[in-house]
Amino acid sequence: MSKNYKPATTGVNLKTWIRPLLSLVAILFLTSGLSAQQTVEADDKTEVVRVLTIGNSFANNACLYLKPIAESANVRIEIGTANLGGCTLERHARLAAQSDLDPSVKPYRDGREKKSLQEYLRSQKWDFVTLQQMSALSFQPESYHPYLEQLVGHIKENAPETAMLMHQTWAYRSDSRLLKSKKMDQQAMYEGLQAAYADASRQISAPIIPVGIAFQLARNAPGHEVLVVDPDFDYKNPVAGSLPKQTNSLTTGWYWRDVNGKPKLQLDTNHANKKGCFLGGLVWYEVLTGKDARQTTYLPEGFDPAEGTFFREIAHQAVQGRADQ
């Protein structure tokens, strides 16, 4: 190397730019820490409500949109589901009694884990536990007892500080085959289940989640009458994939299903469709949190904003006017 070699220089004084750079790094570090702290504080301010449902698919329907509805109002709802398809109060009570005798009887699922009702009740500190009758028996008050009281006993033994609620289910759509077989109309089913739930609510001192009332209010609202029969649809010879108009329906209604490899037009007048699930979730939100459902902003995909406003108002009316208040 030549004795005359000198390192190349940039002509820049390192001190003049390193110091500002270090200052910038420090600022970024501090602000990122502050941002993280703000996030923690925001999380700390989020209200958390924990609810365990003892029910069936109707509880699943009502809770379908419950979490996002609550999240839109800065509330986090954690849901445990001791639900079995078509399950009655009698079956829930019988399974709980079997689990007392044989701890290996675990009919419910918590994720991948199987649990008995007793284990589910003890699994965490629940704020609420809900009870309901199977919808086809909901208007028969004698079907609730003594099974409701037996379940209450398990709740008080395993989760004594948890508040109980009665999830009032809804009347079937007016073209229901069950209604026809019972020679009753939708209004009669509604009045029957409303009376039965009100009586059960009083007997166990559990306030009502008035989803059934909300459904009936929506169905009877001017301009929201349910179109049950589409005069332009050929029900006897339907084209596969086509459906009749079912304007304003809150239940699934007509749908296509593969039966033995062939598409077949089916009717479900019982389970809630997306509109019914949304309405049910709004009612649950207001009861569980005590906050006005009209202040929530979540709207399921495909819904018109006017529908959101309508269902929020109906949910609020149902909760504010429920019979047990």
Buried (B, 14 or more C-beta within 10 A) or exposed (E): EEEEEEEEEEEEEEEEEEEEEEEEEEEEEEEEEEEEEEEEEEEEEEEEBBBBBBBBBBBBBBBBBBBBBBBBBEBEBEBBBBBBEEBBBBBBBBBBBBBBEEEEBBBBBBEEEEBBBBBBBBBEEBBBBBBBBBBBBBBEBEBBBEBBBBBBEBBEEBBEEBBBBBBBBBBBBBBBEEBEEBEBBBEBBBBBBBEBBBEBBEBBEBBBBBBBBBBBBBBEBEEBEBEBEBEEBEEEEBEEEEBBBBEBBBBBBBEBEEEEEEEEBEBBBBBBBBBBBBBBBBBBBBBBBEBBBBEBEBBBEEBEEEBBEBBBBBBBBBBEEBBBE
